[in-house]
Amino acid sequence: MAIRSVNEMMAAAREEITNLSPAEAKQRADAGALIVDIRDVRELQKLGVIPGAKHAPRGMLEFWVDPESPYHDPVFAEDREFIFH
């Protein structure tokens, strides 16, 4: 199996996601969706946080989402929409 380039992986990912404008994200969050901020803690310190967002560092995201992981965060088991930023 050949290793895919970053551009190929990004193109495949774009086919699986829905991009939202900030206004759409706010509207959905106001309706109950949870914004999950995956930025590095240094970015949060430098640029600020999104009020009401859950911080989940990108490097830990799969561990926090997986219910079988010892690092699982129950918020990800909730029946709601998640918006990743």
N, C-alpha and C positions, 0 to 999 in steps of 0.2 A: 504494500500500500504506500503510495507516494504521500509525502508530507505536503499538506496544503499551505499555500502562502497566506499571509495575514490578510491580503485583499480578498482572497477566496473565502476565508473564514468569516470576514466581516460581511461579505455579500450574502453568505448563507444565513448569518444571524439576522441581517436586515429583513430577510424573507419571513422570519418567525416573530418579529416584534411589531408593535404599533408605536409610532412616535407621536407624542402629544405636545401641544404648545403649553407654555406655562399656564395660560388661562384654562385650558382643558384639564390639566393636572390639578389645578386648584379646585375646579368645579367637581371633579371626581373625588378629591379628598374631602371636600365639604359634604359629599354624599356618602362618605364612609370608607373610601379607599385609603390605604396607608401608603404614604410616600416613604420609600426606603432609600436613604442616602448612602451610597456605596463609596463615597469619596474617602480618601485617606484623612486621618485625623489632622494632619498638618494643613490640608486644604480647608477643613472645617474651621480651624483656628485662624487661618489667614482670610478666608472669604465669608465666614459666618455659616450659621445653620439654618435649615428650613424649619420654621415653627411647626411643631407637631410631628415632624418626621422621625422615623426610626433610623438610627445610624447602625449600619451593618457593613463593616469593612469588606471590600471586595474579596480580599484573600480568605475571609472566613465565611462568605455567604453560603456556599454549598453545605458547610458544616452546620450552620445555624438553621438552614431550611430542612435538612434531612432529619426526619423523626427518629431514625436509628442512630444518629450521631450523639455522642456524649455531650456535644456542644449545642444541641438543638435548643432553639429559642421558641417557646410555645406561641409567640405572636404569629409565627409563620404557619401554624396549624389552624389559624382562624379562617373562617369562610368569608373572605373578603378579597377585594381586588388589591393587588400590590403594584405600585408604580415605582420603578427603579430609576434613580437619578444618579 
